[in-house]
Amino acid sequence: MSYAPVSIQACADYEEATVRQSMGLVLRQMDALNFVRPGMTVAIKVNLVAAARPEEAATTHPALVRELCRLITEKGARPVVGDSPGSARYV
């Protein structure tokens, strides 16, 4: 049986520098972006279970999505963010 790598890193806040440092460490530990090549389109599946504000901690925080998109773009690829939300509630 094959297992996917897992890594956990504390992120004290959602300030750009903090997110960049924490996410960078996690992704390096897993070598998670080694498949990304210039010209690729990379799908990012976020957790959008409800139309909730970031401070409600119900969805993927926008700062994390922004940093991952930045890293993918930096490698010359095009990030596309999507999900199939489970709620039609609007904020």
All heavy atoms as an XYZ file, in Angstrom:
682
protein
N       0.839     -1.170      0.000
C       0.000      0.000      0.000
C       0.891      1.242      0.000
O       1.913      1.290      0.650
C      -0.890     -0.021      1.250
C      -1.832      1.161      1.312
S      -2.920      1.170      2.738
C      -4.034     -0.141      2.296
N       0.460      2.224     -0.728
C       1.203      3.475     -0.839
C       0.555      4.540      0.041
O      -0.667      4.616      0.139
C       1.194      3.927     -2.298
O       1.797      5.176     -2.412
N       1.376      5.362      0.681
C       0.870      6.424      1.538
C       1.354      7.775      1.047
O       2.492      7.915      0.626
C       1.343      6.223      2.985
C       0.788      4.974      3.607
C       1.511      3.795      3.596
C      -0.469      4.978      4.183
C       1.003      2.639      4.160
C      -0.991      3.830      4.750
C      -0.253      2.658      4.738
O      -0.764      1.516      5.286
N       0.489      8.769      1.124
C       0.856     10.133      0.751
C       1.557     10.796      1.933
O       1.218     10.532      3.085
C      -0.392     10.928      0.371
N       2.533     11.637      1.672
C       3.213     12.322      2.769
C       2.273     13.301      3.472
O       1.369     13.865      2.856
C       4.351     13.068      2.073
C       3.900     13.221      0.665
C       3.031     12.039      0.370
N       2.502     13.472      4.758
C       1.716     14.398      5.562
C       2.682     15.245      6.368
O       3.696     14.754      6.863
C       0.777     13.643      6.525
C       0.054     14.602      7.452
C      -0.211     12.792      5.755
N       2.374     16.514      6.494
C       3.208     17.404      7.289
C       2.311     18.423      7.971
O       1.339     18.898      7.381
C       4.226     18.127      6.399
O       5.045     18.970      7.166
N       2.625     18.748      9.205
C       1.857     19.737      9.963
C       2.827     20.787     10.482
O       3.911     20.453     10.975
C       1.127     19.088     11.147
C       0.111     18.065     10.638
C       0.441     20.147     12.005
C      -0.543     17.260     11.721
N       2.423     22.037     10.349
C       3.263     23.142     10.811
C       2.365     24.205     11.426
O       1.375     24.596     10.823
C       4.050     23.736      9.632
C       4.829     24.977      9.937
C       5.917     24.745     10.963
O       6.552     23.702     10.983
N       6.129     25.701     11.832
N       2.715     24.655     12.606
C       1.951     25.733     13.246
C       2.091     27.014     12.437
O       3.127     27.271     11.824
C       2.457     25.956     14.668
N       1.028     27.791     12.440
C       1.028     29.100     11.776
C       0.354     30.053     12.756
O      -0.869     30.020     12.928
C       0.278     29.014     10.453
S       0.430     30.483      9.436
N       1.145     30.876     13.415
C       0.658     31.709     14.520
C      -0.417     32.711     14.111
O      -1.268     33.082     14.917
C       1.830     32.442     15.171
N      -0.371     33.167     12.871
C      -1.360     34.129     12.385
C      -1.406     34.043     10.863
O      -0.726     33.214     10.273
C      -1.032     35.555     12.849
C       0.361     35.994     12.439
O       0.673     35.947     11.217
O       1.147     36.400     13.315
N      -2.221     34.866     10.255
C      -2.369     34.822      8.803
C      -1.695     36.003      8.107
O      -2.036     36.335      6.980
C      -3.850     34.726      8.419
C      -4.427     33.390      8.804
C      -5.259     33.262      9.911
C      -4.116     32.248      8.084
C      -5.774     32.024     10.269
C      -4.619     31.008      8.429
C      -5.456     30.901      9.532
O      -5.953     29.679      9.879
N      -0.716     36.579      8.762
C       0.081     37.628      8.129
C       0.900     36.980      7.008
O       1.318     35.823      7.103
C       1.013     38.288      9.148
C       0.281     39.045     10.241
C      -0.538     40.208      9.704
O      -0.065     40.904      8.775
O      -1.658     40.404     10.201
N       1.127     37.742      5.947
C       1.801     37.205      4.768
C       3.134     36.527      5.092
O       3.399     35.413      4.628
C       2.025     38.327      3.753
C       2.592     37.848      2.443
C       2.718     38.954      1.413
O       1.968     39.937      1.493
O       3.589     38.829      0.541
N       3.961     37.171      5.889
C       5.285     36.606      6.210
C       5.169     35.305      7.002
O       5.923     34.351      6.767
C       6.119     37.620      6.982
N       4.220     35.242      7.922
C       4.035     34.042      8.742
C       3.542     32.881      7.887
O       4.047     31.757      7.981
C       3.025     34.314      9.875
O       3.393     35.490     10.578
C       2.960     33.147     10.840
N       2.558     33.158      7.047
C       2.015     32.123      6.159
C       3.096     31.639      5.204
O       3.258     30.438      4.987
C       0.786     32.654      5.385
C       0.365     31.684      4.294
C      -0.363     32.916      6.352
N       3.860     32.564      4.640
C       4.922     32.192      3.697
C       5.929     31.260      4.363
O       6.324     30.244      3.791
C       5.620     33.446      3.186
C       6.678     33.138      2.134
C       7.069     34.353      1.365
N       5.905     34.752      0.562
C       5.780     35.918     -0.049
N       6.728     36.815      0.027
N       4.709     36.198     -0.750
N       6.333     31.581      5.581
C       7.311     30.761      6.282
C       6.743     29.374      6.610
O       7.374     28.358      6.346
C       7.770     31.447      7.568
C       8.782     30.647      8.348
C       9.205     31.344      9.624
O       8.693     32.386      9.992
N      10.158     30.766     10.311
N       5.549     29.328      7.187
C       4.952     28.051      7.586
C       4.639     27.164      6.389
O       4.947     25.971      6.385
C       3.677     28.298      8.402
O       3.986     28.914      9.623
N       4.014     27.739      5.372
C       3.668     26.942      4.199
C       4.915     26.485      3.459
O       4.984     25.347      2.992
C       2.746     27.707      3.254
C       2.295     26.851      2.089
S       1.066     27.613      1.047
C      -0.376     27.452      2.075
N       5.903     27.352      3.377
C       7.152     26.973      2.728
C       7.793     25.774      3.393
O       8.258     24.846      2.721
N       7.790     25.759      4.724
C       8.372     24.645      5.466
C       7.606     23.349      5.198
O       8.197     22.315      4.903
C       8.387     24.960      6.965
C       8.964     23.890      7.871
C      10.412     23.592      7.510
C       8.846     24.310      9.321
N       6.306     23.412      5.283
C       5.482     22.218      5.051
C       5.697     21.670      3.642
O       5.892     20.465      3.454
C       3.983     22.544      5.272
C       3.095     21.469      4.696
C       3.692     22.723      6.742
N       5.652     22.546      2.662
C       5.788     22.088      1.280
C       7.179     21.536      0.992
O       7.331     20.563      0.247
C       5.429     23.213      0.311
C       3.962     23.665      0.375
C       3.745     24.872     -0.514
C       3.020     22.532      0.032
N       8.203     22.128      1.602
C       9.568     21.600      1.425
C       9.700     20.229      2.082
O      10.313     19.326      1.518
C      10.606     22.570      1.991
C      10.915     23.738      1.079
C      12.118     24.535      1.548
N      11.993     25.047      2.900
C      11.336     26.168      3.245
N      10.741     26.893      2.319
N      11.284     26.567      4.506
N       9.130     20.059      3.268
C       9.212     18.772      3.975
C       8.609     17.641      3.142
O       9.081     16.519      3.166
C       8.487     18.843      5.324
C       9.202     19.646      6.361
C       8.373     19.833      7.626
O       7.176     19.616      7.654
N       9.028     20.278      8.683
N       7.562     17.957      2.398
C       6.875     16.939      1.595
C       7.339     16.923      0.146
O       6.901     16.077     -0.624
C       5.363     17.186      1.623
C       4.762     17.091      2.987
S       2.950     17.208      3.062
C       2.495     18.263      1.724
N       8.180     17.887     -0.220
C       8.585     18.053     -1.617
C       7.338     18.095     -2.502
O       7.256     17.466     -3.550
C       9.520     16.925     -2.042
C      10.365     17.298     -3.248
O      10.479     18.501     -3.552
O      10.897     16.379     -3.899
N       6.352     18.858     -2.028
C       4.997     18.825     -2.588
C       4.834     19.493     -3.945
O       3.910     19.166     -4.673
C       4.022     19.455     -1.593
N       5.683     20.435     -4.289
C       5.515     21.124     -5.566
C       6.542     20.696     -6.605
O       6.699     21.355     -7.628
C       5.563     22.646     -5.357
C       4.447     23.231     -4.494
C       4.605     24.734     -4.358
C       3.079     22.887     -5.055
N       7.194     19.572     -6.380
C       8.232     19.120     -7.315
C       7.672     18.730     -8.681
O       8.390     18.685     -9.659
C       9.055     17.976     -6.722
C       8.229     16.727     -6.504
O       7.002     16.765     -6.470
N       8.902     15.618     -6.324
N       6.373     18.471     -8.763
C       5.758     18.083    -10.033
C       5.409     19.288    -10.922
O       5.140     19.117    -12.112
C       4.471     17.283     -9.778
C       3.347     18.132     -9.248
C       2.409     18.675    -10.118
C       3.240     18.390     -7.889
C       1.378     19.469     -9.638
C       2.214     19.180     -7.399
C       1.275     19.720     -8.273
N       5.416     20.490    -10.351
C       4.971     21.675    -11.081
C       6.026     22.098    -12.097
O       7.194     22.269    -11.763
C       4.646     22.835    -10.117
C       4.209     24.075    -10.888
C       3.573     22.422     -9.122
N       5.586     22.267    -13.346
C       6.464     22.681    -14.439
C       5.913     23.940    -15.097
O       4.691     24.165    -15.097
C       6.554     21.585    -15.502
C       7.079     20.252    -15.001
C       8.587     20.287    -14.754
N       9.092     19.023    -14.302
C       9.293     18.691    -13.028
N       8.996     19.535    -12.079
N       9.786     17.520    -12.700
N       6.781     24.758    -15.667
C       6.307     25.949    -16.383
C       5.274     25.575    -17.443
O       5.413     24.556    -18.130
C       7.582     26.503    -17.026
C       8.681     26.031    -16.135
C       8.244     24.652    -15.684
N       4.236     26.380    -17.531
C       3.187     26.166    -18.521
C       2.049     25.272    -18.059
O       1.019     25.181    -18.722
N       2.224     24.586    -16.946
C       1.167     23.718    -16.431
C       0.016     24.545    -15.872
O       0.200     25.682    -15.464
C       1.687     22.844    -15.275
C       2.605     21.731    -15.661
S       3.185     20.825    -14.191
C       1.810     19.733    -13.906
N      -1.154     23.938    -15.819
C      -2.275     24.468    -15.058
C      -2.441     23.544    -13.868
O      -2.530     22.323    -14.030
C      -3.569     24.490    -15.898
O      -3.362     25.357    -17.020
C      -4.745     24.991    -15.089
N      -2.447     24.115    -12.668
C      -2.520     23.322    -11.441
C      -3.820     23.645    -10.719
O      -4.081     24.798    -10.381
C      -1.322     23.624    -10.516
C      -1.417     22.829     -9.225
C      -0.009     23.342    -11.234
N      -4.646     22.630    -10.491
C      -5.897     22.809     -9.763
C      -5.629     22.784     -8.260
O      -4.907     21.918     -7.769
C      -6.885     21.712    -10.130
N      -6.207     23.745     -7.570
C      -6.122     23.801     -6.114
C      -7.531     23.598     -5.588
O      -8.413     24.414     -5.813
C      -5.570     25.154     -5.626
C      -4.179     25.393     -6.202
C      -5.562     25.208     -4.104
C      -3.656     26.783     -5.947
N      -7.746     22.488     -4.901
C      -9.059     22.180     -4.344
C      -9.088     22.727     -2.920
O      -8.432     22.225     -2.036
C      -9.299     20.670     -4.367
C     -10.730     20.239     -4.149
C     -11.071     20.273     -2.699
C     -12.453     19.683     -2.430
N     -12.909     20.069     -1.097
N      -9.850     23.768     -2.724
C      -9.977     24.356     -1.389
C     -11.244     23.837     -0.725
O     -12.068     23.191     -1.356
C      -9.983     25.900     -1.460
C      -8.651     26.429     -1.936
C     -11.098     26.399     -2.351
N     -11.393     24.128      0.536
C     -12.553     23.691      1.293
C     -13.525     24.857      1.435
O     -13.335     25.726      2.271
C     -12.095     23.193      2.668
C     -13.222     22.542      3.425
O     -14.183     22.058      2.842
N     -13.122     22.546      4.733
N     -14.542     24.888      0.597
C     -15.532     25.969      0.619
C     -16.890     25.407      1.020
O     -17.850     25.470      0.263
C     -15.623     26.638     -0.754
C     -14.355     27.288     -1.277
C     -14.556     27.795     -2.703
C     -13.931     28.424     -0.368
N     -16.986     24.848      2.214
C     -18.219     24.190      2.647
C     -19.369     25.158      2.876
O     -20.525     24.770      2.866
C     -18.001     23.335      3.908
C     -17.066     22.186      3.615
C     -17.490     24.168      5.060
N     -19.044     26.428      3.096
C     -20.089     27.432      3.324
C     -19.519     28.802      3.016
O     -18.314     29.011      3.037
C     -20.562     27.383      4.771
N     -20.409     29.743      2.751
C     -19.980     31.119      2.545
C     -19.711     31.713      3.927
O     -20.597     32.273      4.562
C     -21.053     31.906      1.813
N     -18.493     31.534      4.392
C     -18.132     31.951      5.752
C     -16.941     32.899      5.710
O     -16.095     32.812      4.833
C     -17.791     30.727      6.595
N     -16.884     33.788      6.673
C     -15.743     34.698      6.805
C     -14.518     33.902      7.266
O     -14.664     32.907      7.972
C     -16.065     35.795      7.809
C     -17.143     36.742      7.331
C     -17.487     37.756      8.443
N     -18.679     38.495      8.097
C     -19.928     38.060      8.317
N     -20.132     36.894      8.893
N     -20.961     38.795      7.965
N     -13.319     34.338      6.902
C     -12.105     33.613      7.309
C     -12.015     33.362      8.808
O     -11.601     32.282      9.238
C     -10.972     34.526      6.843
C     -11.545     35.280      5.701
C     -13.002     35.481      6.044
N     -12.436     34.320      9.622
C     -12.329     34.162     11.077
C     -13.290     33.107     11.634
O     -13.167     32.697     12.792
C     -12.517     35.505     11.798
C     -13.797     36.232     11.488
C     -13.729     37.120     10.250
O     -12.717     37.118      9.524
O     -14.714     37.818     10.008
N     -14.216     32.628     10.830
C     -15.117     31.566     11.275
C     -14.465     30.183     11.168
O     -15.015     29.200     11.668
C     -16.417     31.595     10.459
C     -17.249     32.847     10.696
C     -18.504     32.852      9.862
O     -19.447     32.099     10.192
O     -18.530     33.593      8.850
N     -13.322     30.106     10.508
C     -12.551     28.864     10.372
C     -13.383     27.709      9.805
O     -13.212     26.562     10.187
C     -11.913     28.477     11.699
N     -14.273     28.009      8.864
C     -15.096     26.978      8.245
C     -14.593     26.621      6.850
O     -15.000     25.612      6.292
C     -16.545     27.450      8.158
N     -13.743     27.455      6.304
C     -13.225     27.236      4.956
C     -11.710     27.431      4.962
O     -11.141     27.903      5.940
C     -13.852     28.230      3.960
O     -13.491     29.553      4.333
C     -15.369     28.104      3.928
N     -11.081     27.092      3.860
C      -9.644     27.328      3.729
C      -9.388     28.830      3.785
O     -10.034     29.599      3.078
C      -9.125     26.755      2.405
O      -9.487     25.373      2.326
C      -7.615     26.905      2.300
N      -8.463     29.253      4.617
C      -8.190     30.687      4.778
C      -7.605     31.249      3.477
O      -6.709     30.651      2.880
C      -7.217     30.919      5.934
C      -7.210     32.323      6.402
N      -6.590     33.331      5.698
C      -7.771     32.900      7.494
C      -6.760     34.469      6.343
N      -7.478     34.240      7.427
N      -8.108     32.410      3.039
C      -7.623     33.019      1.802
C      -6.116     33.268      1.778
O      -5.498     33.189      0.718
C      -8.376     34.352      1.723
C      -9.567     34.168      2.583
C      -9.194     33.184      3.641
N      -5.506     33.521      2.932
C      -4.057     33.751      2.973
C      -3.293     32.495      2.555
O      -2.250     32.584      1.904
C      -3.622     34.195      4.367
N      -3.805     31.327      2.908
C      -3.160     30.072      2.514
C      -3.313     29.831      1.016
O      -2.369     29.426      0.341
C      -3.757     28.904      3.301
C      -3.619     28.989      4.820
C      -4.381     27.849      5.482
C      -2.168     28.992      5.238
N      -4.505     30.105      0.506
C      -4.753     29.945     -0.925
C      -3.876     30.907     -1.715
O      -3.250     30.531     -2.715
C      -6.246     30.167     -1.257
C      -6.488     30.052     -2.754
C      -7.122     29.194     -0.488
N      -3.803     32.154     -1.262
C      -2.992     33.173     -1.945
C      -1.525     32.761     -2.003
O      -0.872     32.861     -3.044
C      -3.147     34.517     -1.232
C      -2.404     35.660     -1.879
C      -2.685     37.015     -1.235
N      -2.812     36.993      0.214
C      -3.976     37.217      0.866
N      -5.075     37.471      0.212
N      -4.000     37.192      2.181
N      -0.996     32.249     -0.889
C       0.420     31.845     -0.864
C       0.673     30.655     -1.779
O       1.675     30.618     -2.497
C       0.855     31.528      0.566
C       2.285     31.074      0.689
C       3.324     32.090      0.218
O       3.003     33.283      0.025
O       4.489     31.688      0.037
N      -0.210     29.677     -1.769
C      -0.025     28.524     -2.649
C      -0.092     28.959     -4.119
O       0.723     28.514     -4.933
C      -1.071     27.448     -2.353
C      -0.914     26.141     -3.106
C       0.483     25.543     -2.936
C      -1.983     25.158     -2.663
N      -1.018     29.847     -4.439
C      -1.096     30.375     -5.815
C       0.190     31.112     -6.184
O       0.692     30.970     -7.297
C      -2.291     31.310     -5.957
S      -3.882     30.460     -5.983
N       0.730     31.879     -5.252
C       1.975     32.602     -5.503
C       3.112     31.627     -5.800
O       3.878     31.819     -6.751
C       2.332     33.488     -4.296
C       3.541     34.396     -4.546
C       4.041     35.027     -3.266
N       4.672     34.060     -2.378
C       5.885     33.540     -2.552
N       6.615     33.893     -3.598
N       6.380     32.672     -1.692
N       3.216     30.584     -5.009
C       4.291     29.612     -5.201
C       4.163     28.883     -6.539
O       5.160     28.657     -7.226
C       4.291     28.600     -4.048
C       4.722     29.154     -2.698
C       4.373     28.176     -1.585
C       6.196     29.492     -2.699
N       2.953     28.532     -6.905
C       2.726     27.848     -8.178
C       3.047     28.781     -9.343
O       3.698     28.387    -10.314
C       1.280     27.312     -8.242
C       1.139     26.144     -7.260
C       0.902     26.898     -9.663
C      -0.279     25.699     -7.025
N       2.612     30.031     -9.237
C       2.894     31.027    -10.271
C       4.393     31.267    -10.390
O       4.927     31.404    -11.498
C       2.155     32.349     -9.957
O       0.757     32.083     -9.886
C       2.423     33.398    -11.011
N       5.071     31.299     -9.257
C       6.523     31.495     -9.233
C       7.250     30.390    -10.002
O       8.319     30.595    -10.551
C       6.986     31.505     -7.771
C       8.328     32.082     -7.525
C       8.583     32.185     -6.024
O       8.840     31.137     -5.380
O       8.520     33.305     -5.497
N       6.657     29.211    -10.062
C       7.254     28.093    -10.803
C       6.866     28.126    -12.279
O       7.185     27.219    -13.027
C       6.826     26.767    -10.173
C       7.460     26.523     -8.811
C       6.952     25.219     -8.245
C       8.018     24.379     -7.630
N       9.098     23.906     -8.399
N       6.126     29.170    -12.692
C       5.766     29.314    -14.094
C       4.480     28.620    -14.489
O       4.165     28.505    -15.671
N       3.734     28.136    -13.514
C       2.476     27.450    -13.790
C       1.300     28.378    -13.499
O       1.465     29.460    -12.946
C       2.375     26.177    -12.953
N       0.111     27.938    -13.874
C      -1.104     28.723    -13.691
C      -2.004     28.025    -12.681
O      -2.532     26.948    -12.954
C      -1.822     28.848    -15.028
C      -3.099     29.622    -14.972
C      -3.710     29.728    -16.381
N      -5.133     29.930    -16.243
C      -6.066     29.051    -16.539
N      -5.730     27.882    -17.018
N      -7.335     29.332    -16.376
N      -2.217     28.617    -11.497
C      -3.114     28.002    -10.513
C      -4.573     28.293    -10.837
O      -4.917     29.381    -11.295
C      -2.713     28.672     -9.200
C      -2.157     29.993     -9.608
C      -1.550     29.800    -10.965
N      -5.432     27.314    -10.628
C      -6.875     27.464    -10.769
C      -7.493     26.961     -9.470
O      -7.257     25.814     -9.081
C      -7.423     26.660    -11.973
C      -8.931     26.744    -12.039
C      -6.792     27.141    -13.259
N      -8.255     27.807     -8.804
C      -8.838     27.474     -7.505
C     -10.295     27.077     -7.701
O     -11.042     27.747     -8.402
C      -8.748     28.683     -6.544
C      -9.387     28.343     -5.197
C      -7.298     29.108     -6.372
N     -10.708     25.981     -7.066
C     -12.095     25.557     -7.174
C     -12.513     24.615     -6.076
O     -11.701     24.113     -5.297
N     -13.812     24.395     -6.011
C     -14.426     23.458     -5.071
C     -15.875     23.287     -5.487
O     -16.368     23.984     -6.375
C     -14.335     23.987     -3.642
C     -14.722     22.919     -2.594
O     -14.780     21.732     -2.938
O     -14.961     23.292     -1.441
N     -16.549     22.398     -4.846
C     -17.984     22.225     -5.034
C     -18.634     22.517     -3.691
O     -18.820     21.615     -2.872
C     -18.273     20.792     -5.486
O     -19.671     20.626     -5.650
N     -18.941     23.782     -3.430
C     -19.467     24.170     -2.119
C     -20.736     23.417     -1.743
O     -21.570     23.122     -2.590
C     -19.750     25.665     -2.275
C     -18.937     26.099     -3.434
C     -18.834     24.907     -4.333
N     -20.839     23.161     -0.444
C     -21.995     22.431      0.059
C     -23.127     23.318      0.523
O     -24.100     22.837      1.075
N     -23.033     24.608      0.331
C     -24.064     25.517      0.838
C     -24.308     26.643     -0.147
O     -23.409     27.087     -0.835
C     -23.615     26.105      2.172
O     -24.507     27.114      2.580
N     -25.523     27.112     -0.178
C     -25.866     28.252     -1.026
C     -26.015     29.517     -0.186
O     -26.471     30.531     -0.674
C     -27.144     27.964     -1.791
N     -25.643     29.461      1.076
C     -25.741     30.617      1.977
C     -24.762     31.692      1.541
O     -23.599     31.421      1.285
C     -25.419     30.175      3.402
C     -25.570     31.277      4.414
C     -25.185     30.796      5.802
N     -24.236     31.780      6.309
C     -23.158     31.516      6.984
N     -22.849     30.283      7.264
N     -22.368     32.466      7.393
N     -25.197     32.903      1.466
C     -24.334     34.015      1.071
C     -24.134     34.957      2.224
O     -25.030     35.197      3.010
C     -24.953     34.781     -0.115
C     -25.104     33.920     -1.332
C     -26.323     33.360     -1.665
C     -24.012     33.618     -2.117
C     -26.462     32.549     -2.767
C     -24.141     32.800     -3.233
C     -25.373     32.273     -3.543
O     -25.506     31.470     -4.618
N     -22.953     35.501      2.318
C     -22.619     36.464      3.382
C     -22.824     37.856      2.851
O     -22.513     38.185      1.761
C     -21.166     36.275      3.840
C     -20.810     37.313      4.880
C     -21.000     34.887      4.396
